[in-house]
Amino acid sequence: MPHARATSATRPKVVPFYRAIPRLVKDPVTELARMGVEAEGRVVRLDLGPFRPYLISHPDHVQQVLKTDWTNFVREGMFWRPVQRVTGDSILGEGDGWASTRKILQPLFTMRYTASLAEDMADIITECIGELDGFARRGQPVDGGHQMTTIVNQAVIKVLFGGRISRDTAERLAPEFSTCATSIGFRLLFPFAPYSIKVPGDRAFLRSAKKIDEIVYPLIEQAKREGIKGKEVVSTLLAARLETDGDADLRQVRDDLVSIYGAASETTAMSLTWLWSVLHDHPDVNARLQDEIRRVVGDGPVRPSHVAELTYLRMVLQELLRVYPSAWIIPRQTVADTEIGGVRIKAGSQVLVSPYTTHRLSEFWDRPHEFDPERWADEKAARRHRFSFIPFGAGPHVCLGQHLFYVEAPLVIANLLSRYEPVLTNPQKLTPVPGASVRPKEKLYLRLLPIERKWVA
């Protein structure tokens, strides 16, 4: 049954223009979450002049939008246009393109299939982290965000392309995606701005989108010439498209790959970037995490078999996803007139589900602003609303890459902490920046103190 507080109001809480605009311009991610928390889960109407979206955060309302009435809340409208300019018509869209791609890809992102890729991923991650030894010996700090993106990129590329793409090419791909993900921030804050007018970020976005195409299309054409010879994603997509259509639509395969790459790499890389600031601010968590990794891994290399034993690491990751979900908003557009929490919402309205808010509602989370991995000590016993924790979305559009995250992220963290003791050299308060995913505005520099080991990768 819906919660009484969530359904008794027939009018949304309105944040007027003169309050909403200054707050959102100053710190959009944090302030949007505060608006939802201040409303205690009620539906909020944001007056942004010509644009007046509804902010949704109560788990009952999240469930309605993303699960029970999902066909009435579609991934269309002004919020999706900036993203779909690069991802195209695929897994991040709606309709036939989304349905056909999900049918093809779902078997590739099951827990069982992801586990079958884990050994190769572990090898790649171990190799990449081993390359940091030079920085460690010299005492030279590394850019934490850049290194996390590089390591995750190499692992994801292996899953998507197998041996079809060189490391140099893969390293060219990552920064272009990063530029696309960050340069749409203005369009997400002011989605009503016409595309006939160039706004900040547009030129950088278009340059990077063009470079992505220049890298991805030749890879697809190469795979098509060589024939279907592997179980990596590009071969699977080509095989499925050829079987369905008799000839693979290269644009569709390109859209599929670009969408998957973004979804599989962004969440993990950005979550791992936030981690180092969290561990600096919580030395007790840091010490316990390092103790567990050294106890479980010992003197050998980190293998996928270790992941299940790293229970405290899993708790840290869950809490990291709660406090810093990569999706700051999950936009939807209503198809027909409807009600959410007793509030009437007209067809064509923009609805913004806010994981940042939902994860901070005190009704569902004790001490919501504290980073406390212990709250995940017994997930099954926790009497928590199923839709109070939505780092990967929910319902039919739930992120396919979540199983990949829970294999890849532990492997990266365990590998790094078994070799080094990372020390944050520039601790500071971090500002979340909106984009395709949330990342810190500030750079994080880590000095890697080597830990004596008996084995060499």
N, C-alpha and C positions, 0 to 999 in steps of 0.2 A: 504493500500500500504506500502511496506517496506520503511523504512527511507533511504534517499539518502546516508547518511554517512555509513550506515550499508551494503549497496550493491555495492558501487562504487569500492571498493578495490577488486582486483583479487588475491592478495597475503595476507596471514595473517601477522600480526605483530609477529615477531619471538623474543622470549626471549632466548638468547644463553645460552649454558651450564654453562659457567663460571659465569653468573649472576643468572641463575635460581636456581642452586643447593644450593649455600650459603644462598640465601633468603628463600628457602623452608625448609632447615634444621633448620634455626634460628627460624622462626615463620610461619609455613606452611599456616595456615588459613588466617592470616592477609596479608601476602605477596602475596598469590595467588589472594586475592581480589584486592590488589594494582596493580598487573599486569593487571588485567582486567580494572580497573578504569583508569590507565595510557593510555590504548588503546582506551578509550572512547567508549567501546561497540564493537569495531572491534573484529573479530576472532583472537585469539592469539595462536601461536604454541609454545609449551614449549619444548625446547631441553634438554631432560634429559638423553642424551647418547643413550642407546638402545631403549628408550621409548620416544615418541614424541606426546603427546596428544594435542588436540585442546581445548582451553578454550573458552566457550560460555557464553555471559552475556547480549547481547542486547535483549530486550524483543521480537523483531521480530524473532530473532534466537531461543530464548527459546520456542516461540510458535511453530515454525517449528519442533523442536526436540521433544518436549513433547506432542504436540497436533496434528497439521495438518499432519505431516509425521511420526507419532510416530512408525509405524510398521517398519520403516527403522532404528530406533534407539532403540536397545533392551538392556535389563538389563542382559548382558552377558559379559564375558571377565575377565581380570585379576583384575579389581576393585571390581567385585561382588563376586569373589571366597572367600575372607576372610569373608564376611558377610554371604554367603550361607553355609559356613562350620557349622554354628550354626542354621541358619533359615531353611535350607533345601529347598525343592521344594514346594513353597507355594505362599503367597500373595506378597512376595518380589522377586519372580522369573518371569519367562516368560512362554509362551506356555500353555499347557493344565492344568498343576498344578495351575498356576496363575488364569486362566479363571474359573476353577471349584470352587476354593476357594473363589474368589471374588463374584461369583454368590450366593454362600451360605451365605457369610458374609455381603454383601451389605445391606440387609434388617435390619441387627442388628446394623448398624452404621448410620442409617438415623437420621435426626434431631428429628423426632417424637419418635423413639424407644429410643434414648439416653435420651430424656426428661423423658421417663417413668422410667428410672433408676435413675434419679436425686435425688429423695427423699432418696433412700437407700444410695447413694453416699454422700449426705449431712450429713446423720447420722454418717457414718463411719468417714468422715473428721472432724466433730465436736468432735467425741470421741477421735480421734488421737491428735488433737490440744489441747484438754483438758488435755491430758497426759503431756503436756509441763508445766503445772502449777508448778510442783515441781522445775523445773529449774528456772522459773520466781521468785518464792518465795526466792530461795537461791541466786539469782543474778548470777547464773552459766550460762555462754554463751553456746549456742548450735551450732553444726556444721550445718550451713544452708543447704548445699547441701545434707547432710545425712538425715536431717529431711524432706526435700522436697521429696526425693526419697522414704523414708519410708511411708509418708502420701499418696503419689500418688500410691505407690505399693499396699497399703491396698485397696484403692478404685478400682483400676483396677482388682485386684484379685477377688473382689466381683462381678464385671461385668463378668469376664471370668469363674469363677468356682463356683459362688454362695456360698453355705455353705460347699462345698466339701473339702476345704483346710483350715487347721488350721492356726492361726496367726504365730505360730512358723515356720511352713513350708514356709509360704509366706515370712517371714523375711529372711529365708535362700535363697530364690530364687533371691531376689533383688540384693545382692552383686555379685552373680555369673553373672548375666546379665551385671552389671556394669563392671566387669572384662573383659568380652567378648567384650563389647563396646569400652573399652579403649585400650585393649591389641593388637588390630589390627592396631593401628596407624602406626607402622613401615611398615606393608604390604600395607597400603593405600598410603604411601609416596613412597615406592619402590615396586610397584606391580609386577615388572618383576623378583623379587627375587624368585628362584625356591623353591618349597615346600620341596624338598629333603634336603634343608639346613635349620636348625633351626635358626630363627632370633629372636631378642628381642621381647618378648611378646608371642611367640608361646606356651611355656610350660604352662604359666598361662592361656592362652586361652583354651588349650585342657583340662586342669584340670577342669575349670569352665564349659565348654561344657558338660563334662562327668557328673558333679554334677547336671546340669540342667536336663539331661536325667533321672538321678536317682530320681529326684523329680517329673517330669512331667509324665513319663510313668505309674507309679503306680496310679496316679490320673485318667488317662484315663482308665486304666483297671478297677479301682473301679467304675467309672461312667458306664462303659459298663456292669459290673456285676449287678449294682443296677437298671439298666434300665433308659430309658429317662424320666426324671421326672421334668424338669425345663426348663426355657427359657434362662438360662445362656449359654454362648458360647459353652462350652464343650458339653452340651447336644444337642445343635443345630447342631454342627458339626457331632457328632456321628449319630444323626437321619438322617441327609442328606447323609452321607457316606453309612449308612446301606441301605437306600432307593435306592441309585444309584448303589451300588456294591453288595448288598446282605450281605456283611460283611465289617466292617470298617477296613481299613488299618491303623493300629495304628501309623505307621511311618508318614503317611500323616496327621493324626489328630495331632500328636506331632508337625510336622512342622508348621501346621496352628496355633496352640496355641502359640508356641514360637515366631512366626513372629508377631502375633497380640499383644502379651504381650510387645515385644520390641517396636513396633510402638506406642502403646497406652501409655506406661509409660515413655519412654525416652524423647519425645518432651516436655511433660508437666513438668516433674521433672527438666530438664535442663533449660527450660525457667524460671521457678520459682527460680532457683538458681541464675541466672543472675540478677533477679529483685532487690535483696536486695542491691547490689552494685549501681545499677541505682538510687534507691530511696535515698541512702546516698549522691550520687553526685548531685541530683536534689531535694533539700529540698522543693522547691515550688510544684513540682509534688507530692512529698510525703505528704505534708500538705493537698493539695486538694483531694488526693485520700482518706486519712484518714477521712477528713470531709464528703466526699460523703458516705463512708461506714457507718459512725456513724449516718448520717442523714437517710439513707435508712433502715439500719438494726435496729437502735434504741437499745432497751434493750433486745430484744429477740434473739433467735438463728438464724443463717443464714440459710435461706431456698432457694430452687431453684427459688421461685417466686421473690426473691430479685434481681436475676441476671439481668433480663431485665431492671431493674431500675438503675443498676450501669453502667451508660453510660460512665462516665470518666474512670472507670476501664477497660471497653472494649477498649477505646482509648489507654490506657497505654499498654494493652496486644498486640494490633496491632503494636504499635511502638516497643515494645520489640521483637516481631517476625521479624520486619523489620531489626532492628539493630543486633539482635542475632538469626538468623534463625538456627534451630538445624541441618539442612542439610547444611554442608559447600560446598559439591559438590554433584551433581546428575549425576553419570556416565552412559554413554551409549556407545554401540558399533554399528558402522554402518554395515548394512547388504549389501547394494549395494553402488556403487559409487554415490556421490551426490554433491550438492553445498550448502553452508551456507554463506549467505552474499556475494555471488560471489566467494567464496573460494572453490576450488575443493577439495573434501575429498574422499579418496579411501575407498572401502569396507574393513571392519575389523579394521578401525581406532577407537581409543578411543576418545570420546567427553565428556568433563566435563562441565556441566551446573553449574554455580556458583551463587547461591542465594546471597551469601555474596557480590559479585560484583554487581549483578543486583540491589540490594537494596541500592547501594551506587553511582549509576550513576547520575551525576548532571543534565543530560538532562531530567531525569524523576522525580528527587527528589530535591526539594529546600533545601539547607543546609543539604546534605545527612548525614554528620557526626554528626549532632546534634540530641540529643534525644528530640523530640518534639511531645507529644501526640496530640497537637492541629491540626496537619496535618490530623488527622482522624476525626475531628469534624463533617464533612459532607462527608462521603464516597461516597454517590451517586452523589454529585455535583462535586467531585474532577475529573478533566479531566486527568486521569491517564491511561497509557497503561495497559490493562488487565493482561499482563504477566510481569509487572514490580514488582509485589509483589507475590512471590512464596514460602512462608514458608512451604507449604505442598505439593510442587510439582504442577503438573497440568496435564490435559489430563486424559486418561483412567487409568493411574497409580497414580492418586492423592491419598494422604493418606486418608484411611477410617476413621482414628481416629480424624479428625479435629473437628467434631461436639462434640465429647467427650471432647476435649481440651477446647472448649468454654463453657462447663458446669463445668468441673472439676477445671480448673485453677481459675476462679472467686470465686468458693466456697472455695478453699484453701486460697486465698488471703483475701477475705472478713472475713472468720472465724478468721484468724490470726490477722488481723488489728482491728477487733472489740474487741478482747480480750487483745491484747498487742500492745505496741509501740516498734517494733524491732529497736535496735541500733546496727549498724555494729561496732564491736570492733577492727577490723583490716583492715581499709580501705587501699586499694592499687590498683595499676593498674593491671588488670586481663589479663592473657594470654590465648587465646582460644586454646584448645588442640584438634587435629583431632581424630576422631574415628567414630563409627557408628553415633554419634551425637556430636556436639561441646559442650564442657564443660570447665569451667575455670580450669586452672592448679592449681591455688591457692585455699586454703580452705577459706570459709567465716564464721566467727563466729558472732553470733547474741546474744545480751543480750535482753531478753524480759521483758519490763517494763509493769507490769499489769495495765490494765485500769479498773477502778471501774465499776462493772456491777450489775444489780439487779436480774439477773437470773443465774441459775447454770445448766450446761449441764447434 
